[in-house]
Amino acid sequence: MNFQELGLSQKTLQGIESAGYKEATPIQEQAIPHLLARRHLFGCAQTGTGKTASYTLPILDLLASGRRRALLPRVLILTPTRELAQQVEESFTKYGKYHDCKLCVLIGGEPMGPQEKSLSRGADVIIATPGRLIDFIDRKRLMTHAIDILVIDEADRMLDMGFMPDIEKIKSSIRPDCQTVMFSATLSDDIKKIVHKFMSAPVEIFVTQPSKVAENVQQYIIKVKATEKKSLLKQLIEEQNPNNAIIFCNRKKDIPEIQRYLKKEGYTASVIHGDLDQSERKQTLQDFKDGKSTFLVASDVAARGIDVEGLSCVFNYDLPINPEEYVHRIGRTGRAGHQGKAFTLMSETESRLLKAIQKLIGITIPAHKMEKETVEEKVESEENSSQKNQSASKNHAPKKENTSSGTQTQQHRPKSKPSEQHERRVIIGFGDMIPKFMMQDLTIPDEPTANHHS
């Protein structure tokens, strides 16, 4: 559907056109009219479906049609991570090019001073992470009673990260009749409870089945020994030759190790995790988007909200502990109609995690056959080959003939009757020409026995 059919203002349409978009995505097509009508809304949509624009576009129009209240914010948008908050800010800036909309971003990892100064100048929209927003509320640096619209983005991630008590506290400080909007990539029983707790009779939109991954992401599993994951990752990278890729790790300590390994192999790689300060994170993401580094080695929390257009691949160095995190990880690729691939390395101890993931997404992830043998397959092949060769050697090796040189040892020589066991001995004084009558006592017994005399 064309954006002009959704009831958006001319200024907003100009911003959309300036950003280079023409057709609305399904989530935008369904959500925008309801939000313009000021209805409560819950949307279940995967990342990469255009959900951020589905609420930033109508909010721009609602702000323009409403009355500005001195320096008080009218819209509050909560995100689980700093990166997603910045993505939302970019969306408002891009589409609000022809609007007079003041933004203020309140996120952890940066000094409060500059944020407080920005807030004091007045803001129409506050984009915040829950923890930092609570800091401002507790210090009485932020008044929330004028908030008309509350957006809770990636509610499932908020739940996973333990932010719900903070969100409940924030919600209680806002007017009860505030328009509430919530988005989640997945739908669990806990999310359903939160929806009914925060909203009265909301419009519910399901763009795709909950916990389903995009069809244009090809998923593969590769079995590998835990100790050989790095070498297999390198082999996989050589095989796929991606333009860019994110490598997800469960353990933070693995992130710098993989970065060092990739650099040693001649690749450009950067890292992103919770210990980086905000300026480092911003620079890392920008370098990755600009193509200065081919690989981004990341933790789940730090990578949430990363939006890189045309991301070629996602590599899961480990299977995520939380099955729903798998959906979020591979949702980084195959976005906005592009094709993507997701490869997951699985050790023998991770099979139970795979079962949980496949149950959640409702499909069996196929195995990927490497163009070259994996280390595990090579070892297996060599072991099998060795066993076969040993078996063949036992069953089919030609029998050696008994010669005078006596090359076959006694313990392996088959037993035979005494009459067949004559061997030629050297008898001093006779050399090789031993008289026949002297051969009768040269029988070699099976066991040592007493000498016999004629």
C-alpha positions as CSV (number, residue, x, y, z in Angstrom):
1,M,0.0,0.0,0.0
2,N,1.2,3.5,-0.8
3,F,1.9,5.8,2.2
4,Q,-0.5,8.4,0.8
5,E,-3.4,6.0,1.5
6,L,-2.7,5.8,5.2
7,G,-3.8,9.3,6.2
8,L,-0.4,10.8,7.0
9,S,0.2,14.5,6.7
10,Q,2.0,16.2,3.8
11,K,5.1,17.0,5.9
12,T,5.4,13.4,7.0
13,L,5.0,12.1,3.4
14,Q,7.7,14.5,2.3
15,G,10.0,13.0,5.0
16,I,9.2,9.5,3.8
17,E,9.9,10.4,0.2
18,S,13.1,12.1,1.2
19,A,14.2,8.9,2.9
20,G,13.6,7.0,-0.3
21,Y,10.5,4.9,0.7
22,K,7.3,4.5,-1.4
23,E,5.4,1.5,-0.2
24,A,4.4,0.7,3.4
25,T,5.2,-2.6,4.9
26,P,2.4,-4.8,6.3
27,I,3.0,-3.7,9.9
28,Q,3.0,0.0,8.9
29,E,-0.1,-0.5,6.8
30,Q,-2.0,-2.0,9.7
31,A,-0.6,0.0,12.6
32,I,-0.5,3.6,11.3
33,P,-4.3,4.2,10.9
34,H,-5.0,2.8,14.4
35,L,-2.3,5.0,16.0
36,L,-3.5,8.1,14.2
37,A,-6.9,7.3,15.7
38,R,-5.3,7.3,19.2
39,R,-6.1,3.7,19.9
40,H,-4.1,1.4,22.3
41,L,-2.1,-1.1,20.2
42,F,-0.1,-4.3,20.6
43,G,1.9,-5.4,17.6
44,C,3.6,-8.8,17.2
45,A,6.2,-8.4,14.4
46,Q,9.7,-9.5,13.8
47,T,12.6,-7.2,13.6
48,G,13.3,-5.9,10.1
49,T,9.6,-5.5,9.3
50,G,9.5,-1.7,9.6
51,K,7.9,-1.6,13.0
52,T,9.9,1.4,14.2
53,A,8.5,3.5,11.4
54,S,5.1,2.2,12.1
55,Y,5.0,4.2,15.3
56,T,7.4,7.1,14.5
57,L,5.4,8.2,11.5
58,P,2.0,8.6,13.2
59,I,3.6,10.1,16.3
60,L,5.1,12.9,14.2
61,D,1.6,13.7,12.9
62,L,0.0,13.5,16.4
63,L,2.6,15.8,17.8
64,A,2.1,18.3,15.0
65,S,-1.7,18.3,15.5
66,G,-1.5,18.6,19.3
67,R,-0.6,21.5,21.5
68,R,3.0,21.8,22.8
69,R,3.1,22.0,26.6
70,A,5.9,24.4,27.4
71,L,9.1,22.2,28.0
72,L,7.2,19.1,29.0
73,P,7.6,15.9,26.9
74,R,4.5,14.4,25.3
75,V,5.8,11.1,24.0
76,L,7.9,8.5,25.9
77,I,9.5,5.6,24.0
78,L,11.2,2.9,26.1
79,T,13.7,0.5,24.5
80,P,15.7,-2.3,26.1
81,T,19.1,-1.2,24.7
82,R,21.1,1.9,23.9
83,E,21.5,0.9,20.3
84,L,17.8,0.5,19.7
85,A,17.2,3.9,21.3
86,Q,19.6,5.5,18.9
87,Q,17.9,3.7,16.0
88,V,14.6,5.2,17.1
89,E,16.2,8.6,17.3
90,E,17.5,8.2,13.7
91,S,14.0,7.2,12.6
92,F,12.5,10.4,14.0
93,T,15.3,12.5,12.5
94,K,14.9,10.9,9.1
95,Y,11.2,11.1,8.8
96,G,10.7,14.3,10.8
97,K,12.9,16.3,8.4
98,Y,10.0,18.7,7.8
99,H,8.6,18.7,11.3
100,D,9.6,20.8,14.3
101,C,10.1,17.9,16.7
102,K,12.5,18.1,19.6
103,L,14.1,14.8,20.8
104,C,16.0,13.9,23.9
105,V,17.7,10.5,24.4
106,L,18.3,9.3,27.9
107,I,20.4,6.1,28.0
108,G,23.0,4.5,30.2
109,G,26.7,4.4,29.4
110,E,26.9,8.2,29.0
111,P,27.2,11.0,31.6
112,M,23.9,12.3,32.9
113,G,25.0,15.9,32.7
114,P,24.7,16.5,29.0
115,Q,21.4,14.5,28.9
116,E,20.0,16.7,31.7
117,K,21.1,19.8,29.9
118,S,19.4,18.5,26.7
119,L,16.2,17.8,28.7
120,S,16.2,21.2,30.3
121,R,16.0,22.8,26.8
122,G,12.7,21.1,26.3
123,A,11.7,17.9,24.4
124,D,8.6,16.6,22.6
125,V,9.9,13.0,22.6
126,I,11.9,11.2,25.2
127,I,13.6,8.0,24.0
128,A,15.0,6.1,26.9
129,T,16.2,2.9,28.4
130,P,14.3,2.0,31.6
131,G,17.2,2.2,34.1
132,R,18.4,5.7,33.1
133,L,14.8,7.0,32.9
134,I,14.2,5.8,36.5
135,D,17.4,7.7,37.6
136,F,15.9,10.9,36.2
137,I,12.5,10.3,37.7
138,D,14.0,9.5,41.2
139,R,16.1,12.7,41.1
140,K,13.0,14.7,40.1
141,R,14.7,15.8,36.9
142,L,11.8,14.6,34.7
143,M,8.1,15.2,34.9
144,T,6.0,12.5,33.2
145,H,2.5,13.8,33.9
146,A,2.2,15.4,30.5
147,I,3.0,12.2,28.6
148,D,0.2,11.5,26.0
149,I,1.8,8.5,24.3
150,L,3.8,5.7,25.7
151,V,5.6,3.2,23.4
152,I,7.2,0.1,24.8
153,D,9.4,-1.4,22.1
154,E,10.7,-5.0,22.1
155,A,8.7,-5.9,25.2
156,D,9.8,-9.5,25.1
157,R,13.4,-8.4,25.4
158,M,12.4,-6.0,28.2
159,L,11.0,-9.0,30.0
160,D,14.1,-11.2,29.4
161,M,16.3,-8.4,30.8
162,G,14.3,-8.0,34.0
163,F,13.1,-4.5,33.2
164,M,9.4,-5.0,33.8
165,P,9.4,-3.8,37.4
166,D,11.0,-0.5,36.2
167,I,8.4,-0.2,33.4
168,E,5.6,-0.8,35.8
169,K,7.0,2.0,38.0
170,I,7.3,4.3,34.9
171,K,3.8,3.4,33.8
172,S,2.3,4.3,37.2
173,S,3.8,7.8,37.0
174,I,2.0,8.5,33.7
175,R,-1.7,9.4,33.3
176,P,-4.0,6.3,33.1
177,D,-5.6,7.5,29.9
178,C,-2.3,7.8,28.1
179,Q,-2.3,6.1,24.7
180,T,-0.1,2.9,25.1
181,V,1.6,1.1,22.3
182,M,3.6,-2.1,22.7
183,F,5.6,-4.1,20.2
184,S,7.2,-7.6,20.6
185,A,8.9,-10.0,18.2
186,T,7.5,-12.9,20.1
187,L,4.3,-13.7,22.1
188,S,4.5,-15.7,25.3
189,D,2.0,-16.0,28.1
190,D,4.0,-13.5,30.2
191,I,3.8,-10.9,27.4
192,K,0.0,-11.5,27.1
193,K,-0.4,-10.8,30.8
194,I,1.6,-7.5,30.5
195,V,-0.5,-6.4,27.5
196,H,-3.7,-6.9,29.4
197,K,-2.2,-5.2,32.5
198,F,-1.0,-2.1,30.6
199,M,-3.8,-1.7,28.1
200,S,-7.5,-1.8,28.0
201,A,-9.0,-3.5,24.9
202,P,-6.0,-2.8,22.6
203,V,-6.0,-3.4,18.9
204,E,-3.9,-6.5,18.3
205,I,-1.8,-6.9,15.1
206,F,0.0,-10.0,14.1
207,V,2.0,-9.5,11.0
208,T,3.6,-12.9,11.1
209,Q,3.1,-15.9,13.4
210,P,4.8,-15.3,16.7
211,S,8.3,-16.7,17.0
212,K,8.5,-17.4,13.3
213,V,11.6,-16.4,11.4
214,A,11.6,-14.6,8.1
215,E,11.2,-16.9,5.1
216,N,14.0,-15.2,3.2
217,V,16.6,-16.2,5.8
218,Q,18.2,-19.6,5.0
219,Q,19.0,-21.4,8.2
220,Y,21.6,-24.1,8.7
221,I,23.1,-26.2,11.5
222,I,26.6,-27.5,11.5
223,K,27.8,-30.1,14.0
224,V,31.3,-29.6,15.3
225,K,33.5,-30.5,18.2
226,A,33.6,-27.6,20.7
227,T,37.4,-27.4,20.5
228,E,37.2,-27.0,16.7
229,K,34.6,-24.2,16.4
230,K,37.2,-21.5,15.5
231,S,38.7,-23.5,12.7
232,L,35.3,-24.4,11.3
233,L,34.1,-20.8,11.6
234,K,37.1,-19.8,9.5
235,Q,36.3,-22.5,7.0
236,L,32.7,-21.4,6.8
237,I,33.7,-17.8,6.2
238,E,36.0,-18.9,3.4
239,E,33.2,-20.9,1.9
240,Q,30.5,-18.2,2.1
241,N,32.7,-15.2,1.6
242,P,30.2,-12.7,3.1
243,N,30.3,-9.0,2.5
244,N,29.6,-8.5,6.2
245,A,28.4,-10.6,9.0
246,I,27.6,-10.6,12.7
247,I,29.0,-13.4,14.9
248,F,27.0,-14.1,18.1
249,C,28.6,-15.5,21.2
250,N,27.0,-16.6,24.5
251,R,30.1,-15.9,26.6
252,K,31.6,-12.4,26.8
253,K,35.1,-13.9,27.1
254,D,34.8,-15.6,23.7
255,I,34.2,-12.3,21.9
256,P,37.8,-10.8,22.1
257,E,39.2,-14.3,21.5
258,I,37.3,-14.7,18.2
259,Q,38.2,-11.2,17.2
260,R,41.9,-11.9,17.7
261,Y,41.6,-15.2,15.8
262,L,39.9,-13.6,12.8
263,K,42.5,-10.8,12.7
264,K,45.3,-13.4,12.9
265,E,43.7,-15.0,9.8
266,G,43.7,-11.7,8.0
267,Y,40.1,-10.5,8.5
268,T,38.9,-7.2,9.8
269,A,36.8,-7.7,12.9
270,S,35.4,-5.5,15.6
271,V,33.6,-6.3,18.9
272,I,30.5,-5.0,20.7
273,H,29.5,-6.0,24.2
274,G,28.1,-4.4,27.4
275,D,31.5,-3.3,28.8
276,L,32.2,-0.8,26.0
277,D,31.3,2.8,26.8
278,Q,28.8,4.6,24.6
279,S,31.3,6.4,22.4
280,E,33.1,3.2,21.6
281,R,29.9,1.4,20.8
282,K,28.7,4.1,18.5
283,Q,32.1,4.2,16.7
284,T,32.2,0.4,16.4
285,L,28.7,0.3,14.9
286,Q,29.5,3.1,12.5
287,D,32.7,1.5,11.3
288,F,30.8,-1.8,10.7
289,K,28.0,0.0,8.8
290,D,30.7,1.9,6.7
291,G,32.4,-1.4,5.8
292,K,35.6,-0.6,7.7
293,S,35.3,-4.0,9.5
294,T,33.8,-7.1,7.8
295,F,32.8,-8.9,11.0
296,L,31.1,-7.8,14.2
297,V,31.6,-10.2,17.1
298,A,28.8,-9.5,19.5
299,S,26.8,-10.4,22.6
300,D,23.1,-10.7,22.4
301,V,22.3,-7.6,24.5
302,A,24.8,-5.3,22.7
303,A,23.6,-6.4,19.2
304,R,19.9,-5.9,19.9
305,G,18.6,-3.0,17.9
306,I,21.5,-3.1,15.3
307,D,20.1,-2.4,11.9
308,V,22.6,-2.9,9.1
309,E,21.1,-2.8,5.6
310,G,22.0,-5.8,3.5
311,L,23.7,-7.8,6.2
312,S,24.9,-11.0,4.4
313,C,25.1,-13.5,7.2
314,V,24.7,-14.3,10.8
315,F,27.0,-16.8,12.4
316,N,25.9,-18.3,15.8
317,Y,29.1,-19.4,17.4
318,D,26.9,-20.9,20.1
319,L,23.3,-21.8,20.3
320,P,21.5,-19.2,22.5
321,I,20.4,-20.4,25.9
322,N,17.0,-18.6,25.4
323,P,15.3,-20.0,22.3
324,E,13.6,-16.7,21.5
325,E,17.0,-15.1,21.3
326,Y,17.6,-17.2,18.2
327,V,14.8,-15.4,16.4
328,H,16.3,-12.0,17.3
329,R,19.8,-13.0,16.3
330,I,19.0,-14.3,12.8
331,G,16.5,-11.4,12.4
332,R,19.6,-9.1,11.8
333,T,19.8,-10.6,8.3
334,G,17.2,-11.0,5.6
335,R,15.6,-7.7,6.4
336,A,13.4,-5.5,4.3
337,G,13.1,-8.1,1.5
338,H,16.8,-8.9,1.2
339,Q,18.0,-12.5,1.3
340,G,20.1,-13.7,4.2
341,K,21.8,-16.7,5.7
342,A,22.2,-17.9,9.3
343,F,24.7,-20.6,10.2
344,T,24.7,-22.1,13.7
345,L,27.7,-24.1,15.0
346,M,26.5,-26.9,17.4
347,S,28.6,-29.0,19.6
348,E,27.5,-32.3,21.1
349,T,26.4,-30.7,24.4
350,E,24.1,-28.2,22.6
351,S,21.6,-30.6,21.1
352,R,18.9,-29.9,23.7
353,L,19.1,-26.2,22.9
354,L,18.5,-27.0,19.2
355,K,15.4,-29.0,20.1
356,A,14.0,-26.1,22.1
357,I,14.7,-23.6,19.2
358,Q,13.1,-25.9,16.6
359,K,10.0,-26.4,18.8
360,L,9.7,-22.6,19.1
361,I,10.0,-21.7,15.4
362,G,8.1,-24.8,14.2
363,I,10.7,-26.1,11.7
364,T,13.6,-28.5,11.5
365,I,16.8,-26.6,10.7
366,P,18.6,-28.5,8.0
367,A,22.3,-29.5,8.3
368,H,24.8,-27.6,6.1
369,K,27.2,-29.8,4.1
370,M,30.5,-28.0,4.0
371,E,32.3,-27.9,0.6
372,K,35.3,-29.2,2.5
373,E,35.3,-31.8,5.2
374,T,34.7,-30.4,8.7
375,V,37.4,-31.2,11.2
376,E,35.0,-33.6,13.0
377,E,34.1,-35.3,9.7
378,K,37.8,-35.6,8.7
379,V,38.8,-37.2,12.0
380,E,35.7,-39.5,11.8
381,S,36.7,-40.4,8.2
382,E,40.3,-41.1,9.1
383,E,39.2,-43.3,12.1
384,N,36.8,-45.3,9.9
385,S,39.5,-45.6,7.2
386,S,42.0,-46.8,9.7
387,Q,39.6,-49.4,11.2
388,K,38.8,-50.7,7.7
389,N,42.4,-50.9,6.8
390,Q,43.2,-52.9,9.9
391,S,40.3,-55.2,9.3
392,A,41.4,-55.7,5.7
393,S,44.9,-56.4,6.8
394,K,43.7,-59.1,9.1
395,N,41.3,-60.7,6.7
396,H,43.0,-60.3,3.3
397,A,46.7,-60.0,3.8
398,P,48.6,-62.7,1.9
399,K,50.1,-65.4,4.0
400,K,53.9,-65.5,4.1
401,E,55.6,-68.7,3.0
402,N,57.9,-70.5,5.5
403,T,61.4,-70.1,4.3
404,S,64.8,-71.0,5.7
405,S,65.3,-67.5,6.9
406,G,62.7,-68.0,9.5
407,T,61.2,-64.5,9.2
408,Q,57.9,-65.5,10.8
409,T,58.1,-65.5,14.6
410,Q,57.2,-68.6,16.5
411,Q,54.3,-67.1,18.4
412,H,52.5,-66.2,15.2
413,R,53.4,-69.4,13.3
414,P,50.5,-71.8,13.1
415,K,50.9,-75.1,15.0
416,S,51.5,-78.2,12.8
417,K,52.3,-81.8,13.3
418,P,55.8,-82.7,14.4
419,S,56.4,-84.4,11.1
420,E,55.9,-81.1,9.3
421,Q,58.1,-79.1,11.7
422,H,61.6,-80.1,10.5
423,E,63.9,-77.2,10.1
424,R,67.4,-77.1,8.9
425,R,70.0,-76.3,11.5
426,V,73.7,-75.4,11.2
427,I,75.7,-78.3,12.6
428,I,79.4,-77.4,13.2
429,G,81.7,-79.3,10.9
430,F,79.0,-80.1,8.2
431,G,77.9,-76.6,7.0
432,D,74.8,-76.9,4.8
433,M,75.4,-80.5,3.8
434,I,73.9,-82.5,6.6
435,P,73.7,-86.2,6.2
436,K,70.1,-87.5,6.0
437,F,70.5,-89.9,9.0
438,M,71.3,-87.0,11.2
439,M,68.0,-85.1,10.4
440,Q,65.9,-87.6,12.4
441,D,66.5,-85.9,15.8
442,L,66.0,-82.4,14.5
443,T,62.2,-82.3,15.2
444,I,61.2,-79.1,16.9
445,P,58.6,-79.8,19.6
446,D,55.7,-77.5,20.4
447,E,56.8,-77.3,24.0
448,P,60.3,-77.9,25.4
449,T,60.9,-81.6,26.1
450,A,63.8,-83.8,27.3
451,N,66.4,-84.8,24.7
452,H,65.8,-88.2,23.0
453,H,68.7,-90.5,22.1
454,S,68.8,-93.2,19.4
